[in-house]
Amino acid sequence: MTRIIAFIEGLLSAQDNDGFLLFWAKEMLGALLVLALFWMLSHLVVMLLNKWGRRLTAFTSTDLDDRLLQRIVPHISRLFIVFGVYLALRSLPLHEKLVMVASGVIYVILVVIVCNVIYHALDELMKWYVIRQQDGSGAVMSRQMVPVAEKIVSLFLMGAALIVVLKHFNYDIFSLVTALGIGSLAIGMAAKDTLAHMISGFTIMLDRPFRIGDRIQLVGGQIGDVADIGLRSTKIKTLDNQLLIIPNSDLCNTMLTNQAFPNSRSKGRINIGVSYDSDVEQVKQLLVATASEVDTVLSDPAPEAFFVSFGDSALNMALFFWVEEYSTLFATTDKINSLIIKRFAEHSIEIPFPIRTVKMQKGTD
């Protein structure tokens, strides 16, 4: 009798184990079907975006949408697959804590993927601006600002992702934001000069009063070519091959002359005095003709000569001329001056020395 009872209990136990295994097999099969469905859905979405999305973007005049589509499509595929894994895990009859931990991990992965999509889209947008700038279409953002902007965007996205994740796990983010605000205020007070230079650097990059390679003249009279525009300072290479390093805040709060804007043409001026017995009209014509002999002087606008003023010992004349590149102005002025001396000697036009006439009166007794 005892053996019969044990045999019946064994049969019931086997039936329970088979039912348990059958139940888990059904649940696992359902989870795998959900995962397979989202895997196929991700491939379908990628195929549609690659096929029809590219056809739609072909109608636009810019290639920005094509570049964005190429960068974003792989991340969209991952987004669908991870979401499918999340739903598959939720469909399984797992322990509540295990489901909570797995759901939290998948949520973090989803936040990372979304931040990646945003970062790659913004990164592609900034690179598109750089290409437009190289093509000469007047992009707003300069090439020097792109690495800095990329770092700022990445830091902002990391902070936003951290806040979203902490909020999802019911952490108090108010204290974290308060601590970050107080810390930022303390850092700002301690490094106010550095921050002022950095903000001025952003202002220079956005406003673009000058670009790398432009020749500028400072208030102090220094002239040089802009070698680099950094966050803290701007480097200027002077004509005598020295490097001026000027804080950006000083450049933002001073007046300067950009000789390369609106174009690289530059106007030269030569002041010269002739004797009082000279024919003014002849001198002006000779000055214009002399400047026209130099090949680097532009014919449009043509050189001009003017009678400026009466000097103590000479009639003061001024010759104005234009050159195509400001870098050739000094050498062109030298050629014109050498020719003026030669042409004045040929036409017997005198460049007088300073003269003083002293009249003396005899004293009376």
Phi, psi and omega in degrees: 000320180296320180295323179294318179296318179296322179295317179295319178297323177296320178297317179295320179295321178295320178295321178295317179296318178297321178294321179295315179295321179295320178298314179292325178296319177295316181295318178296320178297318178297319179295317179295324177295318177298315180297318179295322179299314180288329176296315177294323179296321178297318178293325179293317179296317178298318180297317180294319179293320180291326184272299184279329178297318179293327176293322179291319180290341179291341180280346181272155182278343181255157178261009181297316181295326176295318181293319178296318180298319181294325182279330189270329186306313180300324181288328176296321177298315178296324180298317178295317182295315180295321177296324176296319176298320179298312180293324179296318178293323180293334181280345181276143179279063181270172178295148186299319180293321179295319177296321180295317180295314180296320179295322178296318179297316181294324178297318177298318179297320179296319178297319179297318180295317179297316178297324177296319178298314181296317181297314181294326178293315179293322178297318178294324178296317180293320177295325177296321176297319180297319179296319177299322179295318178295330178280355177079026180264011173076055178289153183283320186269130180277163184294328182288339184272343185299311179300321179294317179297323178297319179294320179295317179297317180295318178296319179296317179293322177296317178296317179296318179296320179297317180294318179297317180294315179296322177296323179295324180268016174063035172273151180281103182274349180296318179294324178294315179296321178296316179296319178295321179295316179294319178296320179294322178296318179295317178295320179296321178291323182285331184238044183294323179293316179296319178295323178297319178294321181292317178296321176295325176296318175297320180297317179296319181292326181277315182284329176054059173292338174208161180235168178297129182101343179288147176262123182237156177238125182275171180297326179286357178098351180291137179238135179192172179262137180290118182266326182198145176241108181256182179287325183261325186214165177241135182256130182236125178267115184284172182292336177263025172065036172251155184251116175267128177248109187245128176301143185296326179295327177292321179291326181289334185254020179228167179260136179219164180246125177262104183286345181266004181237136005281347175212181186275001177293147181221147182255130179253156180221135177235121177261135182210147178247141178237162183293160184291340179269011180278153175276113187299315181296321178296320180296316180297315179297321180292321178297317179295316180295322180295316179295325181291340179289336182279128187291337181275355177276131182285144176273343177221106003287145184282157176297150180224145178234142183223148171272112192271307186197169175267121178266179180294324183225010183203159171271120186275122180246157178224132177247127178246139179209163181238145173236155184288323181237132181296338179291341180263003185296317183295314180293323178294319177299320178298316180296318181294318179299318179296321179290325180298316179300319181292315182290324177295322178294323179291330182255013176056041176261125188266137170258102192284154169280158174300131184238138174236129175255121183250122177254129182246135177249140177285140179285150179255143180284000000 
